[in-house]
Structure formats: C-alpha cells, structure tokens
Amino acid sequence: MSSFGSGEGALISLTYPGPLPIRLDRWLAQQRREQSRARIQKLIEQQLVRVNGSSGRAKTPLRQGDRVELWLPPPEPLDYLVAQPLALDVLFEDEELIVLNKPAGLTVHPAPGNRDGTLVNGLLHHCPDLPGIGGELRPGIVHRLDKDTSGCIVVAKSQTALVRLQRQIAARTCSREYLGLVHGGLGEDHGTIEAAVGRHPVDRKRYTVIEEERGGRFARTHWRLLERLGEYSLLRFRLDTGRTHQIRVHCAHIGHPVVGDRTYSRCRRLPLPLPGQMLHAVELGLDHPVSGERIVCTAPLPSIFAKLLRHLQGR
C-alpha cells in the first residue's frame, strides 16, 4: 500500500467552500476532473486522502472550511503500451513537457480497436520515461485534440507537470485558440457561445447541446470573425472550457458547422475534397509547471487548410 506523501508524486491541498455537506469522494471527483470517481475512491482506500489531517473515507461528509489533502503517486507503468517510431513536429520541449503540432488524422491515445499507431505510441518512442504518467491509456496527455483536428497539444513528461498543467486548464490560465472555417456568414464580428455539452442521448458517438440536468457540462466558446469568404467564414476561437467536440458542437448548434466535419455538418457542400474538419489549434499559451515562465506556441496551418483558404480567396 502507498504511504501518504512518500516518494515521487504531487500533493494537492483544497478547502471545501460549503455551504452544504457533501461526500468526500463525490466532491473530489468534481474538483479533479482528470481523475475518475472510481480512481478517487481507490486513492481514499489507499489512505492517500486526508481531511483535516486524518485519513478520510469515501462517504466522509465534508463541511464548510474542511481542509482536504490529496496525494497523487506516480501510476504504475503500462506494459501493454508499445513505443513506435513516429515523426513528431516539436514546437517546444524540455525535461518537464513537450508541445507538438499534431497532424490531422492522427489519434491522440490508444482506445479499443485502435491500440497502436497513435500519438502516444510515438511519444513513448520519443520519451522513454513517459509510461505511467497519468495512468490508463494516455500517459502524459494533458488535454485532447480530436483525430481530425490539427495543431498544438501539450504533453507532460512528469507527474508533477501533469497535475500542474491540468490545474491551469481547470483555472483557465492555459489559453487555447483555434482557427476554423465554418459554413455561412455570421452577422456579428465576434460573440460567445455558452451552452452545456454532453453525449447525444441516442447516438453515443456524438455530442450535443444538452441541459446540465440531463448530463450536459457547462461549456463556453468565444469566437472572432477573421474573414468572410463568400458562403464561408474564417473564425478564431478561444476556449474557456474543453469539452469533447466543444467547438464543433457549438458551431453546429448556432447553424454554422465546421467545414468538412463529417459528424456535425452532414450533407453540406464542400468547396474542395477534404479529409476532415477544417479546425486547427493554432496557439497554446501556458505557464511552465516548474519555472512559471509563460510559454506561447504557434502551429502553422496544415497544407490542406491553407490550400482551401487560397482557393476561397481566389488566389
């Protein structure tokens, strides 16, 4: 059994704001979105969670002002993950993290039916010490990009860096900006889409705007018009939250789906044959998890996106 605060790991200190009592495991799962409730319960069983200095239990009721300490030990290495050589477009790298320009068409991490050939497999070849950071099938992954979305993605190379970077995303101090081409012309030059996003109640492979009472999670996307291109608009997006398919779902919700999105813009006419959605994570800003220095990385547009823009601009 692990002991509290021993060896490598990360100590997280929180204070329950109240006012109503809530179970320890439930509240911790709400605060630490990168950890499942089952994982939180296991950490509690291993006596890696304390409430006011004493070991907690899953059903311990928290009251306003209670001090909660969570110790996250480095997860066990995952022997079934295979390192595979993969050409990586590195935008920044040091001993704590690596920022990559992910190409469209590349899946970020292994999943059932897709066990290799992913970004994680290439990272394991590039960073031999990566296994185990973050656990499950996604060692070191701080946030995701959809398979057909290209651009900036940050990966932690230590457990401490992972926790601190995920904390930045939760606190919205990590900035993520995207370029996207959408169908139609928008009447305004800028705006904000605020609508909860959750799994579609019928098609479980899709997400949709759905009330929080029915499983939706709060989501907010800011957009700014860069260029009107006839029947299309080039937008720059800034995320306050990072829900699965958030930009794609929000754009479809307001009637301006992302061009080339086979899931949310079905039967829409395309200006050119496209391999997937025209959505690119163009800029990522974060505070270095150790030095605190601000790092801003920019990823150039993929060739097909640039070609499409030239086509629509008549160049």
Solvent accessible surface area in square Angstrom, and as a share of the most:
residue,aa,sasa,rsa
1,M,183,0.82
2,S,47,0.30
3,S,63,0.41
4,F,44,0.18
5,G,37,0.36
6,S,57,0.37
7,G,69,0.66
8,E,142,0.64
9,G,18,0.18
10,A,11,0.08
11,L,87,0.43
12,I,4,0.02
13,S,73,0.47
14,L,44,0.22
15,T,86,0.50
16,Y,14,0.05
17,P,88,0.55
18,G,18,0.17
19,P,107,0.67
20,L,134,0.67
21,P,81,0.51
22,I,32,0.16
23,R,100,0.36
24,L,0,0.00
25,D,0,0.00
26,R,123,0.45
27,W,14,0.05
28,L,0,0.00
29,A,17,0.14
30,Q,69,0.31
31,Q,75,0.33
32,R,13,0.05
33,R,152,0.55
34,E,61,0.27
35,Q,25,0.11
36,S,58,0.37
37,R,102,0.37
38,A,73,0.57
39,R,63,0.23
40,I,0,0.00
41,Q,60,0.26
42,K,106,0.45
43,L,0,0.00
44,I,8,0.04
45,E,127,0.57
46,Q,43,0.19
47,Q,100,0.44
48,L,0,0.00
49,V,0,0.00
50,R,86,0.32
51,V,18,0.10
52,N,83,0.43
53,G,39,0.38
54,S,72,0.47
55,S,65,0.42
56,G,9,0.08
57,R,155,0.56
58,A,29,0.23
59,K,116,0.49
60,T,33,0.19
61,P,62,0.39
62,L,0,0.00
63,R,138,0.51
64,Q,122,0.54
65,G,48,0.46
66,D,23,0.12
67,R,111,0.40
68,V,0,0.00
69,E,28,0.13
70,L,0,0.00
71,W,23,0.08
72,L,2,0.01
73,P,22,0.14
74,P,58,0.37
75,P,29,0.19
76,E,140,0.63
77,P,85,0.54
78,L,30,0.15
79,D,135,0.70
80,Y,120,0.46
81,L,20,0.10
82,V,83,0.48
83,A,53,0.41
84,Q,51,0.23
85,P,105,0.66
86,L,69,0.34
87,A,104,0.80
88,L,39,0.20
89,D,71,0.37
90,V,59,0.34
91,L,54,0.27
92,F,63,0.26
93,E,66,0.30
94,D,39,0.20
95,E,129,0.58
96,E,30,0.13
97,L,0,0.00
98,I,0,0.00
99,V,0,0.00
100,L,2,0.01
101,N,22,0.11
102,K,1,0.00
103,P,75,0.47
104,A,50,0.38
105,G,40,0.38
106,L,22,0.11
107,T,32,0.19
108,V,2,0.01
109,H,17,0.08
110,P,1,0.00
111,A,34,0.26
112,P,119,0.75
113,G,88,0.85
114,N,53,0.27
115,R,135,0.49
116,D,76,0.39
117,G,48,0.46
118,T,1,0.01
119,L,2,0.01
120,V,0,0.00
121,N,1,0.00
122,G,2,0.01
123,L,0,0.00
124,L,11,0.05
125,H,100,0.45
126,H,77,0.34
127,C,9,0.05
128,P,107,0.67
129,D,126,0.65
130,L,1,0.00
131,P,46,0.29
132,G,3,0.03
133,I,17,0.08
134,G,30,0.29
135,G,9,0.09
136,E,110,0.49
137,L,35,0.17
138,R,91,0.33
139,P,0,0.00
140,G,0,0.00
141,I,10,0.05
142,V,14,0.08
143,H,19,0.09
144,R,102,0.37
145,L,6,0.03
146,D,21,0.11
147,K,110,0.47
148,D,35,0.18
149,T,3,0.02
150,S,4,0.03
151,G,0,0.00
152,C,2,0.01
153,I,0,0.00
154,V,1,0.00
155,V,0,0.00
156,A,0,0.00
157,K,46,0.19
158,S,31,0.20
159,Q,16,0.07
160,T,42,0.24
161,A,0,0.00
162,L,4,0.02
163,V,2,0.01
164,R,104,0.38
165,L,3,0.01
166,Q,28,0.12
167,R,99,0.36
168,Q,21,0.09
169,I,33,0.17
170,A,77,0.60
171,A,66,0.51
172,R,112,0.41
173,T,66,0.39
174,C,7,0.04
175,S,35,0.22
176,R,17,0.06
177,E,33,0.15
178,Y,15,0.06
179,L,18,0.09
180,G,0,0.00
181,L,0,0.00
182,V,0,0.00
183,H,12,0.05
184,G,25,0.25
185,G,52,0.50
186,L,11,0.06
187,G,77,0.74
188,E,118,0.53
189,D,82,0.42
190,H,128,0.57
191,G,23,0.22
192,T,71,0.41
193,I,12,0.06
194,E,101,0.45
195,A,17,0.13
196,A,16,0.12
197,V,5,0.03
198,G,6,0.06
199,R,110,0.40
200,H,43,0.19
201,P,73,0.46
202,V,126,0.72
203,D,47,0.25
204,R,136,0.50
205,K,178,0.75
206,R,56,0.21
207,Y,34,0.13
208,T,35,0.20
209,V,44,0.25
210,I,13,0.07
211,E,94,0.42
212,E,101,0.45
213,E,157,0.70
214,R,150,0.55
215,G,55,0.53
216,G,7,0.07
217,R,92,0.33
218,F,60,0.25
219,A,0,0.00
220,R,58,0.21
221,T,0,0.00
222,H,40,0.18
223,W,24,0.08
224,R,121,0.44
225,L,23,0.12
226,L,72,0.36
227,E,59,0.26
228,R,128,0.47
229,L,14,0.07
230,G,75,0.72
231,E,106,0.48
232,Y,11,0.04
233,S,0,0.00
234,L,14,0.07
235,L,1,0.01
236,R,48,0.18
237,F,1,0.00
238,R,104,0.38
239,L,18,0.09
240,D,18,0.10
241,T,11,0.06
242,G,45,0.43
243,R,56,0.20
244,T,46,0.27
245,H,34,0.15
246,Q,5,0.02
247,I,6,0.03
248,R,16,0.06
249,V,6,0.03
250,H,0,0.00
251,C,1,0.00
252,A,34,0.26
253,H,102,0.46
254,I,63,0.32
255,G,40,0.39
256,H,35,0.16
257,P,5,0.03
258,V,0,0.00
259,V,0,0.00
260,G,7,0.07
261,D,1,0.01
262,R,152,0.55
263,T,35,0.20
264,Y,19,0.07
265,S,11,0.07
266,R,141,0.52
267,C,143,0.85
268,R,107,0.39
269,R,155,0.56
270,L,70,0.35
271,P,24,0.15
272,L,37,0.18
273,P,122,0.77
274,L,18,0.09
275,P,78,0.49
276,G,4,0.03
277,Q,10,0.05
278,M,8,0.04
279,L,9,0.05
280,H,1,0.00
281,A,5,0.04
282,V,14,0.08
283,E,46,0.20
284,L,2,0.01
285,G,1,0.01
286,L,2,0.01
287,D,47,0.25
288,H,17,0.08
289,P,9,0.06
290,V,90,0.52
291,S,80,0.51
292,G,45,0.43
293,E,116,0.52
294,R,104,0.38
295,I,17,0.08
296,V,90,0.51
297,C,10,0.06
298,T,83,0.48
299,A,0,0.00
300,P,89,0.56
301,L,54,0.27
302,P,37,0.23
303,S,96,0.62
304,I,46,0.23
305,F,2,0.01
306,A,26,0.20
307,K,107,0.45
308,L,0,0.00
309,L,16,0.08
310,R,106,0.39
311,H,93,0.42
312,L,39,0.20
313,Q,58,0.26
314,G,69,0.66
315,R,189,0.69
